[in-house]
Amino acid sequence: MARMSPLFRRNTPDAPQDRLVTLVRKPGCHLCDDAQVVVEKVCGELGVPWEHKDISEDRELYDRYWEQIPVVLVDGRQHTFWRVDEDRLRRALTD
């Protein structure tokens, strides 16, 4: 199969390990706990580094995402909020 022209390729890292997933959450949030389980599983399987940030400790994150937490960012861009779909996150990290 021919490789896609660079003109049409998305500008994303080649390997999942070159990605970064950020979970924006707050303490005591059951949806955040559920989201973290999915993020840990998918990132663990793919070898993708991930981090979590506490929205109550960062005013900028609070102002931007308070009504949407938990929020998942992939390479700094919002991927999803409230509920994290395992298959969708996996595709975002491997496509």
Secondary structure, 3 states (H helix, E strand, C coil): CCCCCCCCCCCCCCCHHHCCEEEEECCCCHHHHHHHHHHHHHHHHHCCCEEEEEHHHCHHHHHHHHHHCCEEEECCEEEEECCCCHHHHHHHHHC
